[in-house]
């Protein structure tokens, strides 16, 4: 199975964090923006969710229709076991590669931020 990219990892983590009762497009986008500080396009989230669903990494179900949504149903997502396994493999690979590098990363990041004022 192919790995999952960085943005796919963020989407999977957001879906896990929100849980299947709250993981729908807008909330997933908000969770990623809040967690990363990045401005995320809604289309990127929905495209990624569709790709993850096609790969069998997330599942979805339609919620109830509501008058506030003009009768449209909200689509809720959940991470499937294959998605959790792919996410765990990516997480373990990053941990393995980063092991022992934190002091070096801190020093280099401090240099990138320039001198303190």
KOLGUKOL-708907 format. One record per atom (N, C-alpha, C, O): residue in three letters; x, y, z. Coordinates in Angstrom, 3 decimals. Each point is the difference from the previous one (the first is absolute). Example, Ala and Ser with C-alpha at 12.3 -4.5 7.8 and 13.67 -1.06 7.14 Angstrom:
2
(rec ALA; (13.190; -5.690; 7.800));
(rec ALA; (-0.890; 1.190; 0.000));
(rec ALA; (0.900; 1.200; 0.000));
(rec ALA; (1.036; -0.019; 0.665));
(rec SER; (-1.386; 1.069; -1.385));
(rec SER; (0.820; 1.190; 0.060));
(rec SER; (-0.770; 1.090; 0.730));
(rec SER; (0.509; 1.108; 0.169));
***
This chain:
117
(rec UNK; (0.843; -1.183; 0.000));
(rec UNK; (-0.843; 1.183; 0.000));
(rec UNK; (0.883; 1.240; 0.000));
(rec UNK; (1.001; 0.063; 0.713));
(rec UNK; (-1.376; 0.900; -1.504));
(rec UNK; (0.730; 1.262; -0.042));
(rec UNK; (-0.195; 0.745; 1.310));
(rec UNK; (-1.006; -0.170; 0.688));
(rec UNK; (1.981; 0.990; -0.363));
(rec UNK; (-0.069; 0.792; 1.222));
(rec UNK; (-1.000; 1.142; -0.135));
(rec UNK; (-0.664; 0.159; -1.024));
(rec UNK; (0.581; 0.611; 2.069));
(rec UNK; (-0.871; 1.172; -0.004));
(rec UNK; (0.874; 1.246; 0.087));
(rec UNK; (0.972; 0.042; 0.754));
(rec UNK; (-1.331; 0.961; -1.531));
(rec UNK; (0.739; 1.255; -0.026));
(rec UNK; (-0.298; 0.850; 1.222));
(rec UNK; (-0.845; -0.337; 0.830));
(rec UNK; (1.568; 1.454; -0.743));
(rec UNK; (-0.135; 0.873; 1.174));
(rec UNK; (-1.435; 0.493; 0.197));
(rec UNK; (-0.537; -0.085; 1.104));
(rec UNK; (-0.083; 0.599; -2.164));
(rec UNK; (-1.352; 0.527; 0.164));
(rec UNK; (-0.993; -1.115; 0.309));
(rec UNK; (-0.926; 0.189; 0.789));
(rec UNK; (1.118; -1.347; -1.409));
(rec UNK; (-0.862; -1.144; 0.317));
(rec UNK; (0.141; -0.369; 1.474));
(rec UNK; (-0.988; -0.339; 0.653));
(rec UNK; (2.208; 0.403; -0.128));
(rec UNK; (0.214; -0.276; 1.421));
(rec UNK; (-0.762; 1.003; 0.864));
(rec UNK; (-0.626; -0.379; 0.991));
(rec UNK; (0.678; 1.657; -1.366));
(rec UNK; (-0.717; 1.020; 0.764));
(rec UNK; (-1.507; -0.251; -0.012));
(rec UNK; (-0.672; 0.156; 1.019));
(rec UNK; (0.155; -0.544; -2.177));
(rec UNK; (-1.439; -0.285; -0.105));
(rec UNK; (-0.360; -1.211; 0.860));
(rec UNK; (-0.985; 0.033; 0.738));
(rec UNK; (1.773; -1.089; -0.831));
(rec UNK; (-0.267; -1.196; 0.817));
(rec UNK; (0.069; 0.328; 1.496));
(rec UNK; (-0.840; -0.457; 0.775));
(rec UNK; (1.826; 1.236; -0.378));
(rec UNK; (0.117; 0.379; 1.415));
(rec UNK; (-1.194; 0.842; 0.450));
(rec UNK; (-0.507; -0.179; 1.107));
(rec UNK; (0.062; 1.089; -1.962));
(rec UNK; (-1.164; 0.826; 0.345));
(rec UNK; (-1.249; -0.858; 0.149));
(rec UNK; (-0.781; 0.203; 0.930));
(rec UNK; (0.583; -1.163; -1.835));
(rec UNK; (-1.163; -0.884; 0.082));
(rec UNK; (0.057; -0.811; 1.296));
(rec UNK; (-1.010; -0.147; 0.689));
(rec UNK; (2.194; -0.379; -0.360));
(rec UNK; (0.149; -0.751; 1.253));
(rec UNK; (-0.311; 0.883; 1.205));
(rec UNK; (-0.732; -0.405; 0.903));
(rec UNK; (1.294; 1.611; -0.895));
(rec UNK; (-0.186; 0.917; 1.134));
(rec UNK; (-1.472; 0.368; 0.199));
(rec UNK; (-0.489; 0.062; 1.128));
(rec UNK; (-0.201; 0.179; -2.231));
(rec UNK; (-1.402; 0.426; 0.086));
(rec UNK; (-0.947; -1.145; 0.353));
(rec UNK; (-1.018; 0.221; 0.656));
(rec UNK; (1.337; -1.422; -1.078));
(rec UNK; (-0.895; -1.130; 0.223));
(rec UNK; (-1.093; -0.037; -1.046));
(rec UNK; (-0.318; 1.017; -0.617));
(rec UNK; (-0.248; -2.183; 0.422));
(rec UNK; (-0.946; -0.188; -1.105));
(rec UNK; (-1.295; 0.780; 0.138));
(rec UNK; (-0.723; 0.158; -0.983));
(rec UNK; (0.409; 0.332; 2.175));
(rec UNK; (-1.232; 0.786; 0.172));
(rec UNK; (0.195; 1.474; -0.345));
(rec UNK; (-0.981; 0.732; -0.130));
(rec UNK; (2.229; -0.283; -0.020));
(rec UNK; (0.262; 1.411; -0.276));
(rec UNK; (0.921; 0.220; -1.189));
(rec UNK; (0.290; 1.147; -0.341));
(rec UNK; (0.174; -2.206; -0.296));
(rec UNK; (0.979; 0.140; -1.085));
(rec UNK; (-0.700; 0.189; -1.335));
(rec UNK; (-0.268; -0.966; -0.713));
(rec UNK; (-0.027; 2.210; 0.382));
(rec UNK; (-0.531; 0.336; -1.313));
(rec UNK; (0.858; 1.129; -0.569));
(rec UNK; (0.766; 0.630; 0.730));
(rec UNK; (-0.892; -0.380; -2.006));
(rec UNK; (0.904; 0.873; -0.726));
(rec UNK; (0.410; 1.295; 0.675));
(rec UNK; (1.191; 0.265; 0.158));
(rec UNK; (-2.160; 0.543; 0.242));
(rec UNK; (0.304; 1.303; 0.592));
(rec UNK; (0.779; -0.164; 1.300));
(rec UNK; (0.975; 0.714; 0.229));
(rec UNK; (-1.390; -1.638; 0.616));
(rec UNK; (0.683; -0.222; 1.278));
(rec UNK; (1.405; -0.562; -0.209));
(rec UNK; (0.924; 0.349; 0.736));
(rec UNK; (-0.760; -1.211; -1.730));
(rec UNK; (1.321; -0.551; -0.309));
(rec UNK; (0.927; 1.131; -0.424));
(rec UNK; (1.137; 0.084; 0.464));
(rec UNK; (-1.617; 0.776; -1.335));
(rec UNK; (0.790; 1.162; -0.448));
(rec UNK; (0.378; 0.881; 1.176));
(rec UNK; (1.155; 0.409; 0.120));
(rec UNK; (-2.108; -0.112; 0.748));
(rec UNK; (0.275; 0.841; 1.167));
(rec UNK; (1.036; -0.646; 0.919));
(rec UNK; (0.886; 0.683; 0.512));
(rec UNK; (-0.995; -1.979; -0.306));
(rec UNK; (0.948; -0.699; 0.876));
(rec UNK; (1.416; 0.085; -0.561));
(rec UNK; (0.955; 0.192; 0.753));
(rec UNK; (-0.815; -0.332; -2.062));
(rec UNK; (1.325; 0.089; -0.622));
(rec UNK; (0.535; 1.424; 0.121));
(rec UNK; (1.165; 0.201; 0.344));
(rec UNK; (-2.010; 0.783; -0.625));
(rec UNK; (0.438; 1.394; 0.097));
(rec UNK; (0.421; 0.348; 1.422));
(rec UNK; (1.027; 0.647; 0.205));
(rec UNK; (-1.818; -1.074; 0.779));
(rec UNK; (0.327; 0.280; 1.397));
(rec UNK; (1.266; -0.729; 0.441));
(rec UNK; (0.804; 0.544; 0.757));
(rec UNK; (-0.633; -1.767; -1.227));
(rec UNK; (1.146; -0.799; 0.411));
(rec UNK; (1.312; 0.380; -0.665));
(rec UNK; (1.074; -0.223; 0.559));
(rec UNK; (-1.163; 0.802; -1.764));
(rec UNK; (1.219; 0.302; -0.749));
(rec UNK; (0.250; 1.483; -0.201));
(rec UNK; (1.126; 0.406; -0.287));
(rec UNK; (-2.171; 0.410; 0.437));
(rec UNK; (0.136; 1.426; -0.282));
(rec UNK; (0.002; 0.300; -1.490));
(rec UNK; (0.264; 1.131; -0.408));
(rec UNK; (-0.555; -2.129; -0.399));
(rec UNK; (-0.019; 0.171; -1.455));
(rec UNK; (-1.415; 0.297; -0.474));
(rec UNK; (-0.968; -0.520; 0.554));
(rec UNK; (0.851; 1.358; -1.583));
(rec UNK; (-1.282; 0.278; -0.640));
(rec UNK; (-0.233; -1.098; -1.027));
(rec UNK; (0.781; -0.149; -0.940));
(rec UNK; (-1.851; -0.622; 1.115));
(rec UNK; (-0.269; -1.168; -0.835));
(rec UNK; (-1.221; 0.261; -0.876));
(rec UNK; (-1.034; 0.461; 0.483));
(rec UNK; (1.161; -0.755; -1.765));
(rec UNK; (-1.131; 0.125; -0.920));
(rec UNK; (-0.971; -1.153; 0.240));
(rec UNK; (0.409; -1.151; 0.156));
(rec UNK; (-1.690; 1.475; -0.130));
(rec UNK; (-1.018; -1.035; 0.211));
(rec UNK; (0.105; -1.082; -1.066));
(rec UNK; (-0.144; -1.185; 0.300));
(rec UNK; (0.391; 1.584; -1.536));
(rec UNK; (0.109; -0.971; -1.092));
(rec UNK; (1.104; -1.017; 0.228));
(rec UNK; (-0.138; -1.166; -0.371));
(rec UNK; (1.238; 1.604; 0.982));
(rec UNK; (1.111; -0.920; 0.275));
(rec UNK; (-0.435; -1.076; 0.982));
(rec UNK; (0.385; -1.162; -0.132));
(rec UNK; (-1.188; 1.549; 1.117));
(rec UNK; (-0.471; -0.968; 0.994));
(rec UNK; (-0.927; -1.016; -0.655));
(rec UNK; (0.156; -1.204; 0.202));
(rec UNK; (-1.117; 1.681; -0.983));
(rec UNK; (-0.970; -0.908; -0.621));
(rec UNK; (0.658; -0.907; -1.039));
(rec UNK; (-0.351; -1.175; -0.102));
(rec UNK; (1.291; 1.701; -0.661));
(rec UNK; (0.725; -0.816; -0.977));
(rec UNK; (0.791; -1.095; 0.711));
(rec UNK; (0.013; -1.152; -0.433));
(rec UNK; (0.643; 1.526; 1.525));
(rec UNK; (0.791; -0.969; 0.756));
(rec UNK; (-0.890; -1.047; 0.645));
(rec UNK; (0.341; -1.183; -0.007));
(rec UNK; (-1.472; 1.588; 0.563));
(rec UNK; (-0.931; -0.963; 0.594));
(rec UNK; (-0.489; -0.997; -1.050));
(rec UNK; (-0.088; -1.198; 0.272));
(rec UNK; (-0.227; 1.686; -1.462));
(rec UNK; (-0.459; -0.898; -1.073));
(rec UNK; (1.102; -0.986; -0.373));
(rec UNK; (-0.267; -1.186; -0.194));
(rec UNK; (1.505; 1.673; 0.093));
(rec UNK; (1.127; -0.875; -0.342));
(rec UNK; (0.216; -1.047; 1.100));
(rec UNK; (0.218; -1.176; -0.293));
(rec UNK; (-0.279; 1.607; 1.554));
(rec UNK; (0.177; -0.941; 1.111));
(rec UNK; (-1.121; -1.031; 0.033));
(rec UNK; (0.226; -1.170; 0.310));
(rec UNK; (-1.429; 1.614; -0.632));
(rec UNK; (-1.130; -0.935; -0.028));
(rec UNK; (0.155; -0.999; -1.144));
(rec UNK; (-0.272; -1.188; 0.173));
(rec UNK; (0.703; 1.657; -1.328));
(rec UNK; (0.217; -0.899; -1.145));
(rec UNK; (1.074; -1.032; 0.294));
(rec UNK; (-0.048; -1.114; -0.524));
(rec UNK; (1.015; 1.473; 1.356));
(rec UNK; (1.083; -0.917; 0.369));
(rec UNK; (-0.372; -0.902; 1.175));
(rec UNK; (0.793; -0.854; 0.397));
(rec UNK; (-1.985; 1.035; 0.159));
(rec UNK; (-0.451; -0.835; 1.113));
(rec UNK; (0.612; 0.381; 1.339));
(rec UNK; (0.061; -0.820; 0.916));
(rec UNK; (0.394; 2.072; -0.801));
(rec UNK; (0.626; 0.448; 1.241));
(rec UNK; (-0.976; 0.723; 0.919));
(rec UNK; (0.199; 0.031; 1.215));
(rec UNK; (-1.248; 0.549; -1.781));
(rec UNK; (-1.087; 0.580; 0.784));
(rec UNK; (-1.319; -0.496; -0.566));
(rec UNK; (-0.099; -0.374; -1.169));
(rec UNK; (-0.901; 0.382; 2.021));
(rec UNK; (-1.357; -0.319; -0.417));
(rec UNK; (-0.873; 1.205; 0.269));
(rec UNK; (0.391; 0.903; 0.740));
(rec UNK; (-1.557; -0.882; -1.329));
(rec UNK; (-0.901; 1.131; 0.221));
(rec UNK; (-1.430; -0.487; 0.115));
(rec UNK; (-0.354; -1.097; -0.432));
(rec UNK; (-0.443; 1.950; 1.025));
(rec UNK; (-1.441; -0.248; 0.091));
(rec UNK; (-0.711; 1.334; -0.075));
(rec UNK; (0.548; 1.030; 0.393));
(rec UNK; (-1.751; -1.053; -0.891));
(rec UNK; (-0.804; 1.218; -0.091));
(rec UNK; (-0.734; 0.209; 1.313));
(rec UNK; (-0.579; -0.933; 0.556));
(rec UNK; (0.608; 2.158; -0.070));
(rec UNK; (-0.746; 0.357; 1.199));
(rec UNK; (-1.435; 0.332; -0.361));
(rec UNK; (-0.424; -0.146; -1.146));
(rec UNK; (-0.302; 0.589; 2.136));
(rec UNK; (-1.396; 0.393; -0.222));
(rec UNK; (-0.060; 1.324; -0.760));
(rec UNK; (0.882; 0.847; 0.146));
(rec UNK; (-1.920; -0.674; -0.951));
(rec UNK; (-0.179; 1.291; -0.662));
(rec UNK; (-0.630; 0.961; 1.002));
(rec UNK; (-0.797; -0.400; 0.848));
(rec UNK; (1.165; 1.662; -0.958));
(rec UNK; (-0.510; 1.013; 0.932));
(rec UNK; (-0.481; 1.212; -0.783));
(rec UNK; (0.502; 0.276; -1.090));
(rec UNK; (-1.471; 0.448; 1.638));
(rec UNK; (-0.474; 1.215; -0.680));
(rec UNK; (1.115; 1.043; -0.161));
(rec UNK; (0.034; 0.730; -0.991));
(rec UNK; (0.891; -0.665; 1.986));
(rec UNK; (1.082; 0.980; -0.069));
(rec UNK; (0.896; -0.263; -1.210));
(rec UNK; (0.625; 0.923; -0.522));
(rec UNK; (-0.562; -2.163; 0.081));
(rec UNK; (0.846; -0.367; -1.141));
(rec UNK; (-0.851; -0.161; -1.267));
(rec UNK; (0.414; -0.669; -0.947));
(rec UNK; (-1.585; 1.275; 0.934));
(rec UNK; (-0.916; -0.062; -1.152));
(rec UNK; (-0.307; -1.437; -0.399));
(rec UNK; (-0.176; -0.303; -1.180));
(rec UNK; (0.115; -0.576; 2.171));
(rec UNK; (-0.324; -1.397; -0.259));
(rec UNK; (1.197; -0.844; -0.412));
(rec UNK; (-0.124; -1.215; -0.155));
(rec UNK; (1.282; 1.845; -0.025));
(rec UNK; (1.197; -0.763; -0.380));
(rec UNK; (0.542; -0.761; 1.207));
(rec UNK; (-0.057; 0.472; 1.136));
(rec UNK; (0.576; -1.644; -1.412));
(rec UNK; (0.572; -0.823; 1.070));
(rec UNK; (1.488; 0.291; 0.148));
(rec UNK; (0.711; 0.192; -0.986));
(rec UNK; (-0.267; -0.165; 2.205));
(rec UNK; (1.424; 0.148; 0.299));
(rec UNK; (0.644; -1.379; -0.137));
(rec UNK; (-0.609; -1.008; 0.358));
(rec UNK; (1.831; 0.963; -0.871));
(rec UNK; (0.714; -1.264; -0.160));
(rec UNK; (1.033; -0.109; 1.122));
(rec UNK; (0.870; 0.859; 0.144));
(rec UNK; (-0.980; -1.927; 0.648));
(rec UNK; (0.896; -0.235; 1.126));
(rec UNK; (1.022; -1.072; -0.374));
(rec UNK; (-0.309; -0.956; -0.712));
(rec UNK; (1.535; 1.139; 1.209));
(rec UNK; (1.097; -0.914; -0.343));
(rec UNK; (0.539; -0.696; 1.233));
(rec UNK; (-0.095; 0.507; 1.118));
(rec UNK; (0.666; -1.687; -1.349));
(rec UNK; (0.703; -0.728; 1.050));
(rec UNK; (1.239; -0.642; -0.610));
(rec UNK; (0.011; -0.379; -1.171));
(rec UNK; (1.037; 0.266; 1.994));
(rec UNK; (1.215; -0.665; -0.450));
(rec UNK; (-0.233; -1.502; 0.096));
(rec UNK; (-0.403; -0.509; 1.046));
(rec UNK; (0.659; -0.189; -2.136));
(rec UNK; (-0.134; -1.454; -0.026));
(rec UNK; (1.314; -0.639; 0.456));
(rec UNK; (1.031; 0.673; 0.038));
(rec UNK; (-1.056; -1.963; 0.309));
(rec UNK; (1.238; -0.655; 0.450));
(rec UNK; (1.170; 0.171; -0.967));
(rec UNK; (1.130; 0.209; 0.441));
(rec UNK; (-1.375; -0.293; -1.745));
(rec UNK; (1.086; 0.187; -0.973));
(rec UNK; (0.557; 1.416; 0.072));
(rec UNK; (1.201; 0.206; -0.172));
(rec UNK; (-2.063; 0.763; 0.424));
(rec UNK; (0.452; 1.387; 0.146));
(rec UNK; (0.829; 0.191; 1.250));
(rec UNK; (1.009; 0.705; -0.018));
(rec UNK; (-1.431; -1.333; 1.107));
(rec UNK; (0.765; 0.080; 1.250));
(rec UNK; (1.363; -0.648; -0.185));
(rec UNK; (1.000; 0.513; 0.501));
(rec UNK; (-0.946; -1.629; -1.209));
(rec UNK; (1.274; -0.689; -0.232));
(rec UNK; (0.931; 0.858; -0.857));
(rec UNK; (1.191; 0.101; 0.294));
(rec UNK; (-1.719; 0.515; -1.345));
(rec UNK; (0.815; 0.854; -0.866));
(rec UNK; (0.505; 1.214; 0.769));
(rec UNK; (1.154; 0.402; -0.144));
(rec UNK; (-2.024; 0.172; 0.957));
(rec UNK; (0.396; 1.156; 0.807));
(rec UNK; (1.059; -0.388; 1.020));
(rec UNK; (0.958; 0.743; 0.214));
(rec UNK; (-1.120; -1.884; 0.405));
(rec UNK; (0.979; -0.454; 0.986));
(rec UNK; (1.357; -0.260; -0.648));
(rec UNK; (1.035; 0.343; 0.572));
(rec UNK; (-1.033; -0.945; -1.761));
(rec UNK; (1.265; -0.246; -0.705));
(rec UNK; (0.722; 1.312; -0.304));
(rec UNK; (1.216; 0.095; 0.166));
(rec UNK; (-1.964; 0.913; -0.609));
(rec UNK; (0.597; 1.304; -0.304));
(rec UNK; (0.541; 0.645; 1.274));
(rec UNK; (1.096; 0.561; 0.000));
(rec UNK; (-1.858; -0.641; 1.074));
(rec UNK; (0.397; 0.561; 1.295));
(rec UNK; (1.263; -0.693; 0.520));
(rec UNK; (0.930; 0.664; 0.458));
(rec UNK; (-0.899; -1.981; -0.528));
(rec UNK; (1.155; -0.761; 0.477));
(rec UNK; (1.244; 0.308; -0.832));
(rec UNK; (1.102; 0.062; 0.545));
(rec UNK; (-1.260; 0.132; -1.848));
(rec UNK; (1.136; 0.320; -0.857));
(rec UNK; (0.594; 1.353; 0.362));
(rec UNK; (1.220; 0.145; 0.071));
(rec UNK; (-2.072; 0.841; 0.157));
(rec UNK; (0.495; 1.328; 0.388));
(rec UNK; (0.686; -0.077; 1.359));
(rec UNK; (1.073; 0.574; 0.185));
(rec UNK; (-1.676; -1.272; 0.755));
(rec UNK; (0.622; -0.149; 1.323));
(rec UNK; (1.366; -0.663; -0.111));
(rec UNK; (0.957; 0.440; 0.637));
(rec UNK; (-0.862; -1.477; -1.427));
(rec UNK; (1.252; -0.723; -0.162));
(rec UNK; (1.079; 0.897; -0.615));
(rec UNK; (1.140; 0.022; 0.464));
(rec UNK; (-1.507; 0.702; -1.493));
(rec UNK; (0.961; 0.879; -0.668));
(rec UNK; (0.413; 1.176; 0.892));
(rec UNK; (1.134; 0.472; -0.093));
(rec UNK; (-2.029; 0.002; 0.949));
(rec UNK; (0.279; 1.175; 0.836));
(rec UNK; (0.695; -0.355; 1.314));
(rec UNK; (0.509; 0.882; 0.693));
(rec UNK; (-0.487; -2.157; -0.354));
(rec UNK; (0.563; -0.425; 1.285));
(rec UNK; (1.413; 0.567; 0.182));
(rec UNK; (0.879; -0.215; -0.834));
(rec UNK; (-0.677; 0.941; 1.937));
(rec UNK; (1.299; 0.556; 0.348));
(rec UNK; (0.330; 1.317; -0.681));
(rec UNK; (1.057; 0.572; 0.264));
(rec UNK; (-1.919; -0.080; -1.122));
(rec UNK; (0.286; 1.230; -0.740));
(rec UNK; (-0.616; 1.257; 0.606));
(rec UNK; (0.216; 1.097; -0.515));
(rec UNK; (-0.977; -1.234; 1.596));
(rec UNK; (-0.689; 1.168; 0.547));
(rec UNK; (0.951; 1.144; 0.343));
(rec UNK; (-0.287; 1.139; -0.368));
(rec UNK; (1.409; -1.384; 1.057));
(rec UNK; (0.897; 1.127; 0.301));
(rec UNK; (0.489; 0.714; -1.268));
(rec UNK; (0.068; 1.228; -0.046));
(rec UNK; (0.265; -2.007; -0.963));
(rec UNK; (0.472; 0.590; -1.256));
(rec UNK; (-1.113; 0.796; -0.678));
(rec UNK; (0.241; 1.089; -0.520));
(rec UNK; (-1.443; -1.625; 0.527));
(rec UNK; (-1.135; 0.701; -0.605));
(rec UNK; (-0.291; 1.299; 0.727));
(rec UNK; (-0.269; 1.017; -0.638));
(rec UNK; (0.318; -1.036; 1.965));
(rec UNK; (-0.248; 1.204; 0.795));
(rec UNK; (1.026; 1.071; -0.341));
(rec UNK; (-0.353; 1.160; -0.212));
(rec UNK; (1.636; -1.554; 0.159));
(rec UNK; (1.060; 0.960; -0.323));
(rec UNK; (-0.177; 0.591; -1.398));
(rec UNK; (0.107; 1.213; -0.181));
(rec UNK; (-0.375; -2.060; -0.797));
(rec UNK; (-0.164; 0.481; -1.363));
(rec UNK; (-1.245; 0.874; -0.148));
(rec UNK; (0.022; 1.005; -0.710));
(rec UNK; (-1.090; -1.386; 1.374));
(rec UNK; (-1.232; 0.806; -0.065));
(rec UNK; (0.220; 1.362; 0.636));
(rec UNK; (-0.515; 1.003; -0.495));
(rec UNK; (1.268; -0.952; 1.576));
(rec UNK; (0.298; 1.268; 0.664));
(rec UNK; (0.793; 0.901; -0.950));
(rec UNK; (-0.217; 1.212; -0.023));
(rec UNK; (1.119; -1.783; -0.748));
(rec UNK; (0.767; 0.783; -0.968));
(rec UNK; (-0.902; 0.556; -1.091));
(rec UNK; (0.207; 1.120; -0.467));
(rec UNK; (-1.191; -1.884; 0.065));
(rec UNK; (-0.917; 0.453; -1.044));
(rec UNK; (-0.849; 1.163; 0.474));
(rec UNK; (-0.393; 0.851; -0.797));
(rec UNK; (0.109; -0.810; 2.090));
(rec UNK; (-0.825; 1.063; 0.561));
(rec UNK; (0.795; 1.287; 0.230));
(rec UNK; (-0.586; 1.033; 0.322));
(rec UNK; (1.888; -1.080; -0.480));
(rec UNK; (0.833; 1.189; 0.156));
(rec UNK; (0.231; 0.337; 1.447));
(rec UNK; (-0.530; -0.662; 0.893));
(rec UNK; (1.324; 1.697; -0.653));
(rec UNK; (0.318; 0.388; 1.386));
(rec UNK; (-1.223; 0.544; 0.714));
(rec UNK; (-0.871; 0.627; -0.602));
(rec UNK; (0.829; -0.885; 1.911));
(rec UNK; (-1.101; 0.518; 0.830));
(rec UNK; (0.145; 1.500; 0.145));
(rec UNK; (1.111; 0.530; -0.016));
(rec UNK; (-2.219; 0.144; 0.156));
(rec UNK; (0.034; 1.455; 0.196));
(rec UNK; (-0.425; 0.357; 1.382));
(rec UNK; (-0.034; 1.180; 0.349));
***
